[in-house]
Amino acid sequence: MNEIGPAGAPAMKLPALRKAAESLETQFLAQMLAASGLGQTPSSFGGGTGEGQFASYLHQAQAERIVAAGGIGLAERIFHALAERSDVAQ
């Protein structure tokens, strides 16, 4: 069973491309969450230096959940672009 995906790509190589696309979307979203200041606490009575050190883990976890829930569509566009340009499309 050799299913065919986008642009005639063999289905067995498509999961790796999809995983790469989702990883890129996750990293993008984690950076955007960090830049937005989401999760920052007020300076008084905040979590201190420890909170700041672990904020990147929180942003990464939140981004992973967003992508697992369907994301913002970036992974799908990246996936199709990779499938069209990769050697699996030949």
C-alpha positions as CSV (number, residue, x, y, z in Angstrom):
1,M,0.0,0.0,0.0
2,N,1.8,3.1,-1.2
3,E,-0.7,5.9,-0.8
4,I,-0.1,9.1,-2.6
5,G,-0.2,12.5,-0.9
6,P,0.2,16.1,-2.2
7,A,1.9,16.5,-5.6
8,G,2.2,12.7,-5.8
9,A,4.4,12.3,-2.7
10,P,4.6,8.8,-1.3
11,A,2.6,8.8,2.0
12,M,5.3,7.0,3.9
13,K,7.5,10.2,3.8
14,L,4.7,12.6,4.5
15,P,4.5,12.1,8.3
16,A,8.1,13.3,8.6
17,L,7.3,16.4,6.6
18,R,4.1,17.1,8.6
19,K,6.1,16.7,11.9
20,A,8.7,19.2,10.6
21,A,6.0,21.6,9.6
22,E,4.3,21.3,13.0
23,S,7.6,21.8,14.8
24,L,8.2,25.0,12.8
25,E,4.7,26.3,13.7
26,T,5.3,25.4,17.4
27,Q,8.6,27.3,17.5
28,F,7.0,30.3,15.8
29,L,4.1,30.4,18.2
30,A,6.4,30.0,21.2
31,Q,8.4,33.0,20.1
32,M,5.2,35.0,19.5
33,L,3.9,34.1,22.9
34,A,7.1,35.2,24.5
35,A,7.2,38.5,22.5
36,S,3.6,39.2,23.4
37,G,4.4,39.2,27.1
38,L,1.8,36.5,27.8
39,G,2.2,35.1,31.3
40,Q,4.3,37.9,32.7
41,T,3.4,38.8,36.2
42,P,3.6,42.2,37.8
43,S,6.9,43.1,39.3
44,S,5.6,43.2,42.8
45,F,4.6,39.9,44.3
46,G,5.7,38.1,41.1
47,G,7.4,34.8,40.8
48,G,10.9,36.2,41.0
49,T,13.9,35.2,38.9
50,G,12.8,31.5,38.9
51,E,9.6,32.4,37.0
52,G,11.6,34.3,34.4
53,Q,13.9,31.4,33.9
54,F,11.2,28.9,33.2
55,A,8.9,31.1,31.2
56,S,10.3,29.7,27.9
57,Y,9.1,26.2,29.0
58,L,5.6,27.5,29.6
59,H,5.6,29.3,26.2
60,Q,6.8,26.1,24.5
61,A,4.1,24.0,26.2
62,Q,1.4,26.4,25.3
63,A,2.5,26.5,21.7
64,E,2.5,22.7,21.5
65,R,-1.0,22.6,22.8
66,I,-2.1,25.3,20.3
67,V,-0.6,23.2,17.4
68,A,-2.1,20.0,18.7
69,A,-5.5,21.7,18.7
70,G,-5.2,22.7,15.1
71,G,-2.8,25.6,15.2
72,I,-3.1,28.7,13.1
73,G,-2.8,27.1,9.7
74,L,0.9,27.8,9.3
75,A,2.0,24.1,9.6
76,E,-0.4,23.1,6.8
77,R,1.0,25.7,4.5
78,I,4.6,24.7,5.4
79,F,3.7,21.1,4.9
80,H,2.4,21.6,1.4
81,A,5.4,23.8,0.5
82,L,7.8,21.1,1.7
83,A,5.9,18.3,0.0
84,E,6.0,20.2,-3.3
85,R,9.7,21.0,-3.1
86,S,11.1,17.9,-1.6
87,D,12.4,14.8,-3.3
88,V,9.2,12.9,-2.3
89,A,7.3,14.8,-4.9
90,Q,9.4,13.3,-7.7
